[in-house]
Amino acid sequence: MNHYPISGQQPWTQTASIYGVSVYYPAIYPYRSVPLQNILCISKAEAQLNQLWRSLWEQHVAWTRMFIISVAGNLADVKYVTERLLRNPPDMAAVFKKYYGDRAAARFNQLFTEHLVIAAELVKAAKAGDQQTAANAEKRWYANADEIAEFLSSINPYWSKEEWTKMLHEHLKLTKDEAVYQLTGQYKSSIETYDLIEKQALEMADMLTKGIVQQFPKMFS
């Protein structure tokens, strides 16, 4: 079994494909709640899983931002950006399938696709100045986040419903702030908010990894 240190240069820096999903950068996997001196190494399988989740969440927030920019700027690429953004849920679902089977993967795909579709409705309504439609979309957006948190906690005892609800609600708040700043021409604030979104997205990737490793320890020993 190959083990690698938590810190320092990782040996898998090249582009790779894991579970059929392209991964573009090496992972840094900090268990922030555990003292560094208590962490000696993790298995290569765990590091690869975390690398995959981090890559997928990076893609999620990056393509969401590009969608916001396209809508805000009336860019001609919005159709193609949307198509690429909607590849993200099935890519994530492919990881779930390995551990939880077809049914759970399909449910996650459905919930996360709804998450993106509702977000698109919200941004477009805000762009058009349709406050009623935007408010309705935002209400459904948060209800969808609650469903995702409920789903995750139902399939893995190490994923807390309360913690996931908090993380997902924060993700929605930050994404809305990012969209509002972009739509109103506050570009510096939009960029600064994206930095916060990216940081939090990586934390969610780490939570997913940690929960899977705890639930299926033999697959990572």
Secondary structure, 3 states (H helix, E strand, C coil): CCEECCCCCCCCCCCEEECCEEECCCCCCCCCCCCHHHCCCEEHHHHHHHHHHHHHHHHHHHHHHHHHHHHHCCCCCHHHHHHHHCCHHHHHHHHHHHHHHHHHHHHHHHHHHHHHHHHHHHHHHHHHCCHHHHHHHHHHHHHHHHHHHHHHHHHCCCCCHHHHHHHHHHHHHHHHHHHHHHHCCCHHHHHHHHHHHHHHHHHHHHHHHHHHHHHCHHHHC
